[in-house]
Amino acid sequence: MKIWGRIKADNQIKASETITVQVKSAAEIEDWSEPFSRLCRKLNLSRPVILSKHVRDLTVFSHTVFFPADFMEPVDFDRFEIELF
């Protein structure tokens, strides 16, 4: 499975990266910390706070969105989107 992360500001993609994880579905991932950390490192971004809402959105919809309030440090974008494919 691949995880695509993209940083958006003013409805434009400012940065985008993908990583590969060795599972077939989102339900197989017990701890999202490792894939999120890898993706955020590639984007030179601090890792957001992962809530149960984000995990549920990924397992049900294969997509979730993080807003600036989900980060402990200030960020200069509107949203951080993650999509599974």
Rosetta silent file (secondary structure, phi, psi, omega in degrees, C-alpha in Angstrom):
SEQUENCE: MKIWGRIKADNQIKASETITVQVKSAAEIEDWSEPFSRLCRKLNLSRPVILSKHVRDLTVFSHTVFFPADFMEPVDFDRFEIELF
SCORE:     score description
SCORE:     0.000 S_00000001
   1 L     0.000  146.868  177.286    0.000    0.000    0.000 S_00000001
   2 E  -112.161  147.478  176.431    1.171    3.528   -0.673 S_00000001
   3 E  -119.423  124.470 -178.955    0.574    6.603    1.450 S_00000001
   4 E  -109.111  122.774  176.577    0.484    9.955   -0.289 S_00000001
   5 E  -114.008  136.632  178.737    0.980   13.085    1.782 S_00000001
   6 E  -140.207  139.050  177.843    0.499   16.568    0.406 S_00000001
   7 E   -99.740  127.818 -178.454    0.803   19.996    1.927 S_00000001
   8 E  -121.062  138.370  173.489   -1.725   22.523    0.636 S_00000001
   9 E  -140.013  133.771 -178.350   -1.824   26.287    0.960 S_00000001
  10 L    53.719   40.611  178.622   -4.317   28.529   -0.840 S_00000001
  11 L    60.179   25.160  175.598   -5.837   25.407   -2.477 S_00000001
  12 E  -125.534  143.819  177.128   -2.548   24.570   -4.200 S_00000001
  13 E   -76.418  119.356 -179.857   -0.246   21.640   -3.525 S_00000001
  14 E   -94.335  -30.916  178.078    2.995   23.074   -2.131 S_00000001
  15 E  -153.590  150.696 -177.293    4.748   19.750   -1.421 S_00000001
  16 E  -152.881  138.431  177.578    3.954   16.106   -2.023 S_00000001
  17 E  -147.749  154.888  173.297    5.595   12.771   -1.156 S_00000001
  18 E  -126.666  150.491  172.383    4.662    9.092   -1.144 S_00000001
  19 E  -131.433  159.223  177.491    5.883    6.206    0.970 S_00000001
  20 E  -112.561  134.164  174.411    5.269    2.478    0.691 S_00000001
  21 L  -119.161  147.557 -172.951    4.188    0.332    3.634 S_00000001
  22 L   -89.197   54.160  174.053    4.199   -3.465    3.534 S_00000001
  23 L  -133.864  164.647 -179.160    0.498   -4.049    4.275 S_00000001
  24 L   -97.608  -22.342  179.520   -2.508   -4.574    2.033 S_00000001
  25 L  -146.768  162.262 -179.509   -5.050   -2.417    3.879 S_00000001
  26 H   -64.969  -29.513 -179.150   -5.237    0.351    6.453 S_00000001
  27 H   -64.415  -22.130 -179.851   -6.927   -1.999    8.922 S_00000001
  28 H   -77.525  -17.045 -178.139   -3.675   -3.989    9.184 S_00000001
  29 L   -85.773  117.373 -179.968   -1.751   -1.009   10.584 S_00000001
  30 L   -87.016  -38.244 -177.612   -1.898   -1.000   14.373 S_00000001
  31 L  -123.845  111.626 -177.747    0.397    1.970   15.009 S_00000001
  32 L   -80.310   -6.209 -176.236    0.278    4.875   12.558 S_00000001
  33 H   -59.234  -45.551 -176.366    3.198    6.667   14.240 S_00000001
  34 H   -65.253  -51.177  179.256    5.919    5.022   12.142 S_00000001
  35 H   -62.826  -38.578  179.278    4.394    5.645    8.673 S_00000001
  36 H   -65.425  -40.050  178.968    3.427    9.219    9.629 S_00000001
  37 H   -63.101  -44.099  178.042    6.926    9.888   10.959 S_00000001
  38 H   -60.727  -45.801 -178.603    8.517    8.599    7.737 S_00000001
  39 H   -65.120  -43.966 -179.886    6.201   10.699    5.596 S_00000001
  40 H   -65.876  -35.885  176.218    6.704   13.841    7.688 S_00000001
  41 H   -62.114  -42.124  179.420   10.500   13.401    7.572 S_00000001
  42 H   -64.064  -31.371 -179.595   10.360   13.276    3.778 S_00000001
  43 L   -92.504    2.498 -177.302    8.303   16.496    3.772 S_00000001
  44 L    53.658   54.456 -172.620   10.544   18.162    6.402 S_00000001
  45 L  -134.590  142.324  174.090    7.497   18.579    8.620 S_00000001
  46 L   -70.552  150.187 -177.802    6.824   18.022   12.301 S_00000001
  47 L   -75.515  133.957  177.815    4.471   15.114   12.955 S_00000001
  48 L   -74.242  166.849  173.540    0.880   16.125   13.721 S_00000001
  49 L   -75.337  122.732 -177.396   -1.097   14.884   16.698 S_00000001
  50 L   -93.839  114.645  179.614   -2.825   11.709   15.498 S_00000001
  51 L   -99.864  164.382  178.539   -6.361   11.451   16.863 S_00000001
  52 H   -61.204  -29.368  176.190   -8.754    8.522   16.647 S_00000001
  53 H   -60.102  -42.549 -179.223  -10.728   10.594   14.110 S_00000001
  54 H   -66.030  -43.515  179.278   -7.733   10.589   11.750 S_00000001
  55 H   -64.536  -43.354  178.479   -7.237    6.822   12.076 S_00000001
  56 H   -61.329  -44.701  178.845  -10.962    6.202   11.544 S_00000001
  57 H   -60.856  -39.365  178.766  -10.998    8.416    8.437 S_00000001
  58 H   -66.708  -43.341 -177.892   -8.017    6.518    7.022 S_00000001
  59 H   -73.016  -33.044 -177.937   -9.515    3.081    7.640 S_00000001
  60 H   -88.977  -46.379 -172.517  -13.008    4.006    6.410 S_00000001
  61 H  -108.523   -6.728 -175.877  -12.349    6.610    3.677 S_00000001
  62 L    59.471   29.217 -178.158   -8.614    6.098    2.900 S_00000001
  63 E  -158.923  141.332  172.544   -8.170    9.839    3.397 S_00000001
  64 E  -149.894  162.158 -177.426   -7.684   12.257    6.282 S_00000001
  65 E  -130.508  135.016  173.058   -6.825   15.924    6.757 S_00000001
  66 E  -110.759  135.900  178.392   -4.697   17.648    9.371 S_00000001
  67 L  -106.608  166.515 -179.361   -5.116   21.368   10.001 S_00000001
  68 H   -51.920  -31.382  179.449   -2.591   23.760   11.606 S_00000001
  69 H   -67.496  -16.818  179.503   -4.280   23.224   14.998 S_00000001
  70 H   -83.766   -2.006 -179.478   -3.253   19.526   14.807 S_00000001
  71 L  -108.909  144.961  178.659    0.446   20.460   14.985 S_00000001
  72 L   -77.655  -28.547  179.247    2.372   21.388   18.121 S_00000001
  73 L  -102.920  154.345  176.375    4.602   23.796   16.173 S_00000001
  74 L   -63.899  141.866  177.663    3.420   26.672   13.964 S_00000001
  75 L  -126.032  158.167 -176.628    3.039   25.730   10.287 S_00000001
  76 L  -111.869   39.248  177.274    2.756   27.877    7.168 S_00000001
  77 L  -141.007  169.889 -176.452    0.082   25.941    5.265 S_00000001
  78 L   -89.066  -34.193 -176.958   -3.681   25.426    5.370 S_00000001
  79 E  -160.620  152.291  175.684   -3.891   21.636    5.450 S_00000001
  80 E  -120.882  111.854 -175.732   -1.892   18.421    5.350 S_00000001
  81 E  -104.097  140.522  176.238   -3.774   15.689    3.494 S_00000001
  82 E  -125.850  131.418 -179.792   -3.008   11.986    3.608 S_00000001
  83 E  -132.234  140.556  179.283   -4.469    9.520    1.154 S_00000001
  84 E  -102.891  138.842  173.316   -4.034    5.754    0.903 S_00000001
  85 L  -153.929    0.000    0.000   -3.860    3.853   -2.367 S_00000001
